[in-house]
Amino acid sequence: MESAINLHYSSNSLLVLGVLLLLTTVIPVKVGASLIGAENTTLVSSAIAVFFGVIATAASFYAFPGFAGLLAPYVAISVVYWLVLRPSFLGAFLLTFLIVAIQLAVLQGLYKFGLLMAA
């Protein structure tokens, strides 16, 4: 017996998805940029940095095979943060590390409060 996949989501589900994406991507970048002392710390500049950071990370991951493929995305997203958010060059690398730590804390909090289910 075939079961149909329900691709119809309510607007509330999409709103929740949008809030979760905002909480796990853009907000950590904004908070990290503020803590590092970057010039651009607005929500819009953080969203732009996330957008181009995803593209740069994916491109660098596929462009460099082997061990370099693990380091290249870190360097790529750090350069994007440096160009968009305008921290110091060294601060951009620290910012990338800080954002990952903030994202892990947010994900742990979402899981603890039952808003994120483990697979």
C-alpha positions in Angstrom: 0.0 0.0 0.0 1.4 3.3 -1.0 1.4 6.2 1.4 1.3 9.8 0.1 3.8 12.3 1.3 2.0 15.4 2.6 3.8 18.4 1.2 1.2 20.9 2.5 2.5 22.8 5.5 0.5 25.4 7.4 1.8 28.9 7.6 2.5 28.3 11.3 4.9 25.5 10.4 6.7 27.8 8.0 6.8 30.5 10.6 8.4 28.2 13.1 10.9 27.0 10.5 11.8 30.6 9.7 12.3 31.4 13.4 14.4 28.3 13.9 16.6 29.2 10.9 17.0 32.7 12.2 17.9 31.4 15.7 20.5 29.0 14.4 22.1 31.1 11.7 21.7 34.8 11.6 21.3 35.6 15.4 24.6 33.8 16.3 26.4 35.8 13.6 24.9 39.1 14.9 25.8 38.3 18.5 29.3 37.1 17.6 29.9 40.2 15.5 28.8 42.4 18.3 31.1 40.6 20.8 34.1 40.8 18.5 33.5 44.5 17.8 32.8 44.3 14.0 31.8 47.5 12.2 28.6 46.0 10.7 26.5 44.3 13.3 23.0 44.8 11.9 20.6 41.9 11.4 20.6 42.6 7.6 24.4 42.5 7.3 24.5 39.3 9.4 21.9 37.7 7.0 24.0 38.8 4.0 27.1 37.3 5.6 25.2 34.0 6.3 24.0 33.8 2.7 27.4 34.4 1.1 29.1 32.3 3.7 27.0 29.3 2.8 27.9 29.7 -0.8 31.6 30.3 -0.1 31.8 27.3 2.3 30.1 24.9 -0.2 32.3 26.1 -3.1 35.5 25.7 -1.1 34.5 22.3 0.3 34.1 20.9 -3.2 37.0 22.8 -4.7 39.6 21.4 -2.3 39.9 17.6 -1.9 41.3 15.8 1.1 42.4 17.6 4.3 42.4 21.0 2.6 38.7 20.4 2.0 38.2 20.5 5.8 40.2 23.7 6.3 39.1 25.6 3.2 35.5 26.2 4.4 36.7 27.7 7.7 39.0 30.1 5.8 36.3 30.9 3.2 33.6 31.7 5.7 36.1 33.7 7.8 37.0 35.8 4.7 33.3 36.4 4.0 32.7 37.6 7.6 35.8 39.8 7.2 34.4 41.4 4.0 30.8 41.8 5.1 30.9 42.4 8.8 34.3 44.2 8.9 36.0 42.9 12.0 39.8 42.8 12.0 41.3 40.0 9.8 42.3 38.0 12.8 39.0 38.8 14.4 37.2 37.2 11.5 38.8 33.8 12.2 38.0 34.2 15.9 34.4 35.3 15.0 34.0 32.1 13.0 35.0 30.0 15.9 32.8 32.0 18.3 29.7 31.7 16.0 30.1 27.9 15.9 30.2 27.9 19.7 27.1 30.1 19.9 25.2 27.9 17.3 26.0 24.8 19.3 24.7 26.5 22.5 21.5 27.5 20.7 20.9 24.0 19.3 21.5 22.5 22.7 19.0 25.0 24.2 16.4 24.2 21.5 16.8 20.5 22.1 16.5 21.0 25.9 13.3 22.9 25.6 11.9 20.3 23.1 11.9 22.6 20.1 14.4 20.5 18.2 14.2 16.7 18.0 17.2 14.5 17.6 17.1 12.2 14.6 
